[in-house]
Amino acid sequence: MIQKADIDTTIDDIHRTRERLAEKFGGDIKAILEDARQRQAASGRPTWRGTSANKAANASGNRSVD
């Protein structure tokens, strides 16, 4: 069972990382994303890529077919 203290510590780590990145890049989300992409590419680890972008649903709620 996961203890509440473990969850709180993880969440605190996530918040600290977000705050550090926001400060480093002046809150510029595009710069943060570009940095993340560069670090990901440099890691050499495989990444998953979907076959297509999300597609909007049409008026009936069904996905449009290309």
Secondary structure as GFF3:
##gff-version 3
##sequence-region A 1 66
A	DSSP	alpha_helix	4	24	.	.	.	ID=ss1
A	DSSP	alpha_helix	29	43	.	.	.	ID=ss2
###
